[in-house]
Amino acid sequence: MALFSRSRLTGLVAVAAGAVLALTGCSPAANDGGGGGSASSGASGQKTTVTVRLWDNQVQKAYDASFKEFSAKNPDITVKTVLVPWANYWDKLRADVSGGNADDISLMNASNFKAYADSGNLMEIGTAFDSEKKDWVDSSVQQYTYQGKLWGVPQLTDGGIAVYYNKKLVQQAGVDVSTLTWNPDASKDTLVAATKKLTKDAAGRTADQPGFDAGKVTQWGYNASQDLQAIYYNFIGSNGGKFEDGDRFAFASDESTQAFQYIVDLITKHKVAPSAANTNDNGDFARDQFLQGKMALFQSGLYNLKNVSDGATFDWGIAPLPAGPKGAVSVVNSVVAVGNAKSAHQDATIKVLQWLGSAEGSRFIGAEGAALPAVKSAQDSFNAYWKGKGVDPTPFAKAAEGDVIQAPSNAKFQAAQAAFHPIFNEIFLGRRDVASGLDAAEAAANKAAGQG
C-alpha cells in the first residue's frame, strides 16, 4: 500500500504523506450509526456490522471479495469497507479518533501506529491470534511490535524498491538499466549520465547534448523527488546515512546530506527529473508521467505494480534499485490492520481480524495482483497472478532480501513531518541550501517530536 499517495498500498507517510503510507489508529466508536460498526436486525436475528477503513480502491475490491466469503461463514457479522482517499486519510483519522467516530478496523502504517498505541486506541494482537502468527512475515511482525506488544495484523508488504522502465525509451537511448549506480563521486556514478540520455526536449535533444532546452522537456529520465518511500529513504540508506536514530531524527548527517544533495541536483542542476513544483505535493505526478510515456525510469515499489500494469500502453520492465556507495539499500515497509480498542463490537472485530490474518482471508489480496500479502502462505496467489500476466516482480523481493533501511517508526512522526515538510519543499525546489536546510529541518522535527 504505500507511504505517500492514494496509490500507495503500504505508503510510509503522507507524503501520502505519511504514507505513507503509509494506515490508521482506532478510537471510541459509536454504538449505533457512528463511525464504528452497528447492530441491525435481519431475518436471522441480530447482526453486527464491522467497518474497515482503508485508502486504496484496488485493495478495497480485494477486501470486499474476502469479506463476502467471511460473512458467508459468519452470517451474524457483516463487514463494510470504508474508502478514505490517501490525501486526507490521516487528517480524517485524527478527527474521527478525537470525535469517537473511528471505524472498528483500519489499515495502519509504520509512521503512525505508535502514537495511537501510546494513546490507548489500538487493540493488542495477543494470544487470540497465536494460530495465525506463525504464518505472518517476520519483518511485518517486528515492524509493528512496540513495547513488547504487537499492535496490528500484517496485511500487505512492499518487498523492496525497484525501477519500472519504458523498454522502448531505454533501448533507444542505449542505456543498461540492470547495473545503474549513483555516487557523490562523479567518477563512480552512472545514473546521471543514463538519465541525461533519457531526458529530451521538444526538439529531440537529450540533456547531455548542446542546446538542450530544460524549459521544454517532453521526456523525463527519472523521478527524483521528495518521495520518502520510493526515493530519498533508499538514497540515504545506500550512502550509509540514517533518517532516525532512536527517538531522534538524524537526517542532517554528512551521509544523508550527500544523498539529498544528489537527488536535488538531479532535479535542479541536471534537469533530468520534473520540478518539485509538480511533485512536492502531488505524489502521483511522476507515476502519471511514466504511464503517459513521458518518463523513462520510474523508481517505486510493489504498491504501484497494478497501476503500471493497468495503465501502461507500452512495453515495460522492472530493473534493480540503483546501487549507492554502500550498495543497493532499500526501504522495506508493511501495512497492518489495527483494531479499535474501544469498538462496541470487540468479539466481532477480533473475528474479522483473525480472518484477515489467515491464509484463507488474505489470499484475495494477492489474487488480483494489487498487493503482496504479509501472510506467507497467501503469497502464492500474488505470484500466480503476475506469472499469468508475464510479469516478473522478483527485483522487489531481491531488494527486500538484501541490505535494508527500516521505515519511519517515530511515535511523533506526524508532528515532526508537519515541521520538516515545508523546509523540505524549499530544499527540493532549489530555493534553500541543502545542508543548512536539513540542519533546520532536523531541528524543527526534533523540537516537534519533543526531542529538541
C-alpha positions in Angstrom: 0.0 0.0 0.0 2.2 2.9 0.3 3.8 5.5 2.1 2.6 8.6 0.4 -0.2 8.8 -2.1 -3.5 7.4 -2.9 -1.9 4.7 -5.0 0.5 3.6 -2.3 -0.7 0.5 -0.7 1.9 0.5 2.0 2.6 4.1 1.9 5.0 5.3 4.6 3.9 8.8 5.1 1.5 11.2 3.9 3.8 12.2 1.6 0.7 10.2 1.4 2.3 11.7 3.3 2.8 9.6 5.9 2.1 7.1 3.6 2.7 6.7 3.6 1.8 5.1 3.6 1.7 4.7 4.9 -2.6 3.5 7.9 -4.9 4.1 10.9 -5.4 4.1 14.5 -8.7 3.4 16.1 -10.7 5.0 18.9 -14.0 5.2 20.5 -16.7 4.0 18.2 -20.4 4.9 18.4 -22.8 2.1 19.2 -25.3 2.8 16.5 -24.9 5.0 13.5 -21.5 6.3 14.4 -18.1 5.7 12.7 -17.8 2.2 14.2 -19.8 -0.9 13.5 -23.5 -1.1 14.2 -26.1 -3.7 15.0 -29.1 -4.2 12.8 -32.0 -6.6 12.8 -32.2 -9.2 10.0 -34.1 -12.3 9.1 -31.7 -14.4 11.1 -31.8 -12.1 14.1 -29.4 -9.6 15.4 -26.5 -8.9 13.0 -23.3 -7.0 13.8 -21.7 -4.7 11.2 -17.9 -4.3 11.4 -16.4 -1.4 9.5 -13.0 -1.5 7.9 -11.3 1.7 6.8 -8.7 1.8 4.0 -7.3 4.2 1.4 -6.8 2.3 -1.8 -9.6 1.4 -4.2 -7.7 -1.5 -5.8 -7.3 -3.2 -2.4 -10.8 -2.3 -1.4 -12.1 -4.6 -4.2 -10.0 -7.4 -2.8 -11.2 -6.9 0.7 -14.8 -6.7 -0.4 -14.4 -10.1 -2.0 -12.7 -11.5 1.1 -15.4 -10.2 3.4 -18.2 -11.6 1.2 -16.7 -15.1 1.9 -16.2 -14.2 5.6 -19.8 -13.3 6.0 -20.9 -16.5 4.3 -19.1 -18.4 7.0 -20.2 -15.9 9.7 -23.8 -14.9 8.9 -24.2 -13.0 12.1 -21.4 -10.5 11.0 -21.5 -8.1 8.1 -18.2 -6.3 7.1 -18.3 -3.0 5.4 -15.3 -1.3 3.8 -14.9 2.5 4.1 -12.7 4.2 1.5 -11.0 7.4 2.6 -8.6 8.8 0.0 -5.0 8.9 1.0 -4.8 12.7 0.6 -6.9 13.2 3.7 -6.8 9.7 5.3 -4.6 10.7 8.3 -6.3 14.1 9.0 -9.7 12.4 8.9 -8.4 9.6 11.1 -7.2 12.0 13.8 -10.5 13.9 13.7 -12.6 10.7 13.9 -10.5 9.4 16.8 -11.0 12.6 18.7 -14.7 12.6 17.9 -15.2 9.0 18.8 -16.1 8.0 15.2 -13.2 5.7 14.2 -14.0 2.5 12.4 -13.7 -0.9 14.1 -10.7 -1.8 12.0 -8.4 0.4 10.0 -5.3 0.0 7.8 -2.2 1.5 9.5 1.3 2.3 8.5 4.6 2.3 10.5 4.9 6.0 10.8 1.6 6.4 12.6 0.8 3.4 14.7 2.9 4.2 17.8 1.1 7.4 18.5 -2.2 5.5 18.5 -0.8 2.7 20.6 0.5 5.2 23.1 -2.9 6.8 23.4 -4.6 3.5 24.1 -6.6 3.4 20.9 -5.3 0.2 19.4 -6.3 -3.4 20.3 -3.3 -5.6 21.2 -2.9 -8.6 18.9 -2.4 -11.1 21.7 -2.9 -14.8 22.3 -6.2 -14.9 20.4 -4.1 -14.8 17.2 -1.5 -17.4 18.1 -2.6 -19.9 15.5 -2.2 -17.2 12.7 1.0 -15.6 13.9 3.3 -18.3 12.7 2.3 -17.6 9.1 3.0 -13.8 9.2 6.0 -12.2 7.5 8.6 -11.7 10.3 9.6 -8.2 9.3 6.0 -7.1 9.4 5.6 -8.5 13.0 8.8 -6.8 14.1 7.9 -3.5 12.5 4.6 -3.3 14.5 5.9 -4.7 17.8 6.2 -1.9 20.3 6.9 -2.0 24.0 6.8 -5.8 23.8 3.3 -6.0 22.2 2.1 -6.5 18.7 -0.4 -3.8 17.6 -1.6 -4.9 14.2 -2.4 -7.9 11.9 0.0 -8.0 9.0 -1.8 -7.4 5.7 0.5 -6.0 2.9 4.2 -6.0 2.4 6.0 -4.0 -0.2 9.1 -6.1 -0.6 11.8 -3.6 -1.6 12.0 -0.7 -4.1 12.9 -1.2 -7.8 12.8 0.7 -11.1 10.0 0.4 -13.6 11.3 1.3 -17.1 9.9 2.0 -20.5 11.6 -0.6 -22.7 11.4 1.4 -26.0 12.8 4.6 -24.5 15.6 2.8 -22.7 16.6 0.8 -25.8 16.6 3.9 -28.0 19.0 5.6 -25.6 21.2 2.6 -25.3 21.0 2.6 -21.5 21.7 -0.6 -19.5 19.3 -0.3 -16.5 20.5 -3.5 -14.9 23.6 -2.1 -13.3 22.9 1.6 -12.6 24.9 3.2 -9.7 24.8 6.5 -8.0 27.7 8.1 -6.2 28.6 11.6 -4.9 31.9 11.0 -6.6 31.1 11.6 -10.2 33.8 9.3 -11.4 31.9 6.4 -9.9 28.5 7.4 -10.9 26.4 6.1 -13.9 22.9 7.3 -13.0 23.4 10.9 -14.0 24.8 10.0 -17.5 22.0 7.5 -18.0 19.2 9.8 -17.1 20.6 12.6 -19.2 20.4 10.3 -22.2 16.8 9.5 -21.3 15.7 13.1 -20.9 14.6 15.0 -24.1 13.4 18.5 -25.0 10.8 19.4 -27.6 13.5 19.5 -30.4 14.6 15.9 -29.5 17.9 17.0 -27.9 18.9 15.0 -24.8 20.1 16.6 -21.6 23.7 15.7 -22.4 23.7 17.5 -25.8 24.5 21.1 -26.6 21.4 23.3 -26.9 19.2 21.2 -24.6 16.2 23.3 -23.5 15.4 22.4 -19.9 12.3 24.6 -20.1 10.7 22.4 -22.8 11.2 18.9 -21.6 9.0 16.3 -23.3 10.6 13.2 -21.8 12.0 12.9 -18.3 14.7 10.5 -17.4 13.9 9.7 -13.8 11.5 10.5 -11.0 13.9 12.2 -8.5 11.5 13.8 -6.0 10.6 14.4 -2.3 9.2 10.8 -2.1 10.2 9.2 1.2 9.5 5.6 0.4 10.4 5.4 -3.3 13.3 7.8 -3.4 15.1 9.6 -0.6 15.0 6.9 2.1 16.8 4.5 -0.3 19.4 7.1 -1.2 20.0 7.8 2.4 20.4 4.1 3.2 22.7 3.3 0.3 25.0 6.1 1.3 25.3 4.8 4.9 23.0 7.5 6.4 20.1 7.5 8.7 16.7 9.2 9.0 16.0 8.3 12.6 18.3 7.4 15.4 16.2 6.1 18.3 13.7 8.7 19.2 15.6 11.5 17.4 15.5 12.5 13.8 19.0 12.3 12.3 18.8 13.1 8.6 21.2 16.0 8.6 24.4 13.9 8.9 27.1 14.2 6.2 26.0 10.9 4.6 22.3 11.8 4.5 23.1 15.4 3.3 25.1 13.9 0.4 22.2 11.8 -0.6 19.7 14.7 -0.5 22.1 16.9 -2.5 22.4 14.2 -5.2 18.6 14.0 -5.5 18.1 17.7 -5.6 20.9 18.1 -8.2 19.1 15.6 -10.5 16.1 18.0 -10.4 17.6 21.5 -10.3 21.1 21.0 -11.8 21.0 18.1 -14.3 17.3 18.7 -15.2 16.5 15.0 -15.6 13.5 14.9 -13.3 10.4 17.1 -13.0 10.4 20.2 -11.0 9.5 19.9 -7.3 6.7 22.4 -8.1 5.0 19.5 -9.7 5.9 16.7 -7.3 6.2 18.2 -3.8 2.5 18.0 -3.2 1.4 15.5 -5.9 2.6 12.0 -5.1 1.1 10.7 -8.3 2.7 13.2 -10.8 5.7 11.1 -11.7 3.7 7.9 -11.9 1.3 9.5 -14.3 4.2 10.9 -16.4 5.6 7.4 -16.7 2.2 5.9 -17.7 1.8 8.6 -20.4 5.2 7.5 -21.9 6.8 10.8 -20.8 9.3 9.3 -18.2 11.8 6.5 -18.9 12.6 5.4 -15.4 10.1 5.3 -12.5 11.6 4.2 -9.2 8.8 2.8 -6.9 7.5 -0.2 -5.1 5.1 -3.1 -5.5 2.3 -0.8 -4.4 2.4 0.7 -8.0 2.7 -2.7 -9.9 -1.0 -2.9 -10.5 -1.2 0.7 -11.5 1.6 0.3 -14.0 0.2 -2.9 -15.4 -3.3 -1.5 -15.8 -2.2 1.9 -17.1 0.9 1.5 -19.3 0.2 1.1 -23.0 3.8 0.3 -23.9 6.3 -2.5 -23.1 7.8 -2.1 -19.7 10.1 -4.0 -17.3 11.4 -3.9 -13.8 15.1 -3.3 -13.0 17.1 -3.3 -9.8 17.4 -0.3 -7.5 20.5 1.8 -8.4 23.3 0.9 -6.0 24.9 3.6 -3.9 28.3 3.7 -2.2 27.0 1.2 0.3 25.3 -0.9 -2.3 21.6 -1.1 -3.1 19.8 -0.4 0.2 16.0 -0.4 0.1 13.4 0.6 2.5 11.0 -2.2 3.4 7.6 -1.4 4.7 4.4 -3.3 5.6 0.8 -2.3 6.4 -1.3 -3.8 9.1 -4.9 -3.9 10.1 -5.4 -2.4 13.6 -8.4 -3.0 15.8 -10.3 -0.2 17.6 -9.7 -0.8 21.3 -13.0 0.9 22.1 -15.1 -0.6 19.4 -18.6 -1.5 20.6 -18.1 -4.9 18.9 -14.9 -6.3 20.3 -15.7 -10.0 19.7 -16.8 -9.4 16.1 -13.8 -7.2 15.4 -11.4 -9.9 16.7 -13.1 -12.5 14.4 -12.6 -10.2 11.4 -9.0 -9.5 12.3 -8.4 -13.3 12.7 -9.8 -13.8 9.2 -7.6 -11.0 7.8 -4.6 -12.8 9.4 -5.4 -16.1 7.9 -4.3 -17.6 4.6 -7.9 -18.0 3.6 -8.8 -14.4 4.2 -5.6 -12.9 2.8 -5.5 -14.8 -0.5 -8.0 -12.3 -2.0 -5.4 -9.5 -1.7 -2.9 -11.3 -3.9 -5.4 -12.9 -6.2 -6.0 -9.6 -8.1 -2.3 -8.6 -8.0 -3.0 -5.4 -6.1 -0.6 -6.1 -3.3 1.6 -8.8 -1.8 0.0 -10.4 1.3 2.0 -10.3 4.5 0.6 -13.7 5.3 3.2 -16.0 3.8 1.0 -18.9 2.7 -1.3 -16.5 0.9 1.5 -15.1 -1.4 1.1 -17.8 -4.0 -2.0 -16.1 -5.2 0.0 -12.9 -5.9 2.8 -14.8 -7.7 0.4 -16.8 -9.8 -1.5 -13.6 -10.9 1.6 -11.9 -12.2 3.0 -15.0 -13.8 -0.2 -15.1 -15.8 0.5 -11.6 -16.9 4.0 -12.3 -18.0 5.5 -10.1 -15.3 8.4 -11.0 -13.1 8.3 -9.0 -9.8 11.4 -10.6 -8.3 13.5 -7.4 -8.3 11.3 -6.2 -5.4 11.8 -9.4 -3.5 15.6 -9.3 -4.1 15.7 -5.8 -2.8 14.0 -6.8 0.4 16.3 -9.7 0.8 19.4 -7.5 0.6 20.5 -4.7 2.9 17.5 -2.6 4.0 16.7 0.6 5.9 13.7 0.4 8.2 10.7 2.6 7.5 10.0 5.6 9.9 8.7 4.5 13.3 8.9 7.6 15.5 5.7 7.9 17.5 5.7 11.6 16.9 6.4 11.3 13.1 3.2 13.2 12.1 4.1 16.2 14.2 7.7 16.1 13.1 6.7 15.8 9.4 4.5 18.8 9.7 7.5 20.7 10.9 10.1 19.5 8.4 8.0 19.2 5.3 7.8 22.9 4.5 11.5 23.1 4.7 12.0 20.0 2.5 9.7 21.7 0.0 12.1 24.6 -0.3 15.1 22.4 -0.5 13.7 20.3 -3.3 12.6 23.5 -5.2 16.2 24.6 -5.0 15.3 27.7 -3.0 17.2 26.6 0.1 20.7 25.3 0.5 20.6 21.5 1.1 23.0 21.3 4.1 21.7 24.3 6.1 18.1 23.4 5.2 18.5 19.9 6.5 20.0 21.3 9.7 17.0 23.5 10.2 14.5 20.7 9.2 16.1 18.3 11.6 16.0 20.8 14.5 12.4 21.5 13.7 11.5 17.8 13.5 13.1 17.0 16.9 11.5 20.0 18.5 8.1 19.0 17.3 8.8 15.4 18.5 9.7 16.6 21.9 13.4 15.9 21.4 14.6 19.5 20.9 
